[in-house]
């Protein structure tokens, strides 16, 4: 596992919040949407499984996690 990348996690969370097309792509195929992201295995797994608690533990902004539209059912 590579170094934790809190900045990269939060950049992705911000993009999921603001970019509806990316959010739709992420919902359809999260692995593909995250392919180019520089994330640790743990971060990638938490995003793919959409585990907000784990993402927050890994440094993801709670505000961003709670404000991303339409991912609760992911």
Buried (B, 14 or more C-beta within 10 A) or exposed (E): EEEBBEEBBBBBBBBBBEEEEBBEBBBEEBEEBBEEBEBBEBBBEBBBEBBBEBBBEBBBBEEBBEEBEEBEEB
